[in-house]
Amino acid sequence: MISSFRGRHYFLSNFSSSFIIVSGVEYPTVEHAYQACKTMDGDRRKAIAMLKTPALAKKAGQSLDLIGDWDDARVVIMYDLLKRKFCDWRLAERLRATGDNILVEGNVWHDNFWGVCACDKCGSTGGENVLGELLMLVREEL
């Protein structure tokens, strides 16, 4: 099992560098692209693409007016962005090299939807690990 996307597995993180193009706009990380996809406002999307770090993109995404069906669309959007990320043959090879390991987006920031939080408060509750599941699906498709 790979229980976090840090260190040598940082390439699995949405914060790692990977150039993603969505609707003609180039984003430096999946996080930038994901946050931009929360809105249909092209100017806001371009502004998010220009932010220096994925953390700033994540923060910017928290103030957007979400597209109407965001709760339903977010997993489909993330899956699409991950497929785009791993079109890069170098990243695809690294993902394939994880073999049949279970991929878990372990964290300590209480994200039990995309990952599994291991903090004292959340540690025993588990998490859905949707990001890990999507990465394993993309790996299987490769």
N, C-alpha and C positions, 0 to 999 in steps of 0.2 A: 504494500500500500504506500502511496505517496500522499502524505497527510498535510502538506502545505505547499504553496507555490512560491517558496522563497529559496534562496541559495541557488543550487544548480537546476532547480525546477521553476525558477522565476519566469522562464519563458512561457509558462502556462498561465501566468497572471495577466489579467486584462490591463495592468499597468505597464507591462513590458512593451518595448518598442516593436511596432508592427504597422506598416503603412496600409491603411484601409481606405478604399475609395467608396463613397456612398453618394449617389446623385451628383457626381462630378466634383465632390469636395473630398480632399485628402486629409485623413486624420492620422496622427502619429501613434495612436494606441487604440485598442478596442474600447477602452474606457471613454476616450474622447468621442468615438463614433456612437457608442451606446447612449451616452448622455445627450448628444445632438439629436438622436433619433426620437427623443421624447417630445420634440416639437416639429411642426411643419414650417416654422419661420426660418426661411433660408438665411437671413442675416444673423440670427442667433446661432444657427448651425455653423456658419463660417466663423463666427466669433469663438465658439467652443473649440473649433479646429485649431485656432491660433494660440490657445492657452498653452503656457510653457510646460505644465505638468499634468498628469492624469488626475492628481488630487484636486487641482484647480478646476478641471473639467467636471469632476464628480460634484464639487461644491456648486458650480454653475448650474448643473442639472437639477439641483434641489430647488431652484427658484423658477423653473420653467412651468408654464401651463402645459400640462400633459396632453398628448393626443387622446381623443375620446375613449379609445379601447385599450389604453396602455396596459392595464393588468392582464389582459388577454394576449396582447401583442408582444410583450417584453421578452418572453421566452423564445418566440419565433424569431424576433429581431436578434437576440443574442446568438442563437444557433446560426443564423445567416452570417453574422459578423465573425464568428469563430471559423466557419467554413472559409470565409475570405482570408482570414489571418493565416490559416494553414494551407492556403494555396502556395505560399512561399515554400519551395521544396526543402529549404534548410530547416524551417520550423516543422514541416511535415515529418521529416526524418527524425527530428528530436521527439515529436509526439509519438511516432511509431515505436521509437526506442523505449518508451515507457512500458512496452509489452502488454501484459494483461494485468498490470497493477491497477488497483482501484485508485482513482484520482479524487482526492478530497480537498476542497478549498477550505482548509483549516484557517480560522481567524480568531481574533479576540475582540472584534468590534461589533459583536452581537448580530452578525448576519447569518441567520439560520434559514434563509431562503436560498441564496446562491451558494452558501457553504455550510460549515459546521463550526459554531463558535465554541471555543474551548475555555472560556473564562469561568471563574468560579460560579457565577450566576447562571450561565447557560450550559456549562459543561455536561450536565446530566440529562439535558433535554433533547440532545441530538439536533439534527438539522436536515433540511431537504437536499442539500448539496446539488442543486440544479446545475450550477456551473460545472462541477465535476462530472455529472451525468452527461451533459452536453459535450464536454471534451472527450469522454469515452466513446460517445456516439460518432463524433467526427473521426476519432482514431480508428474506429471499426470501419468507417466508410473509406478511409485511406487504404 
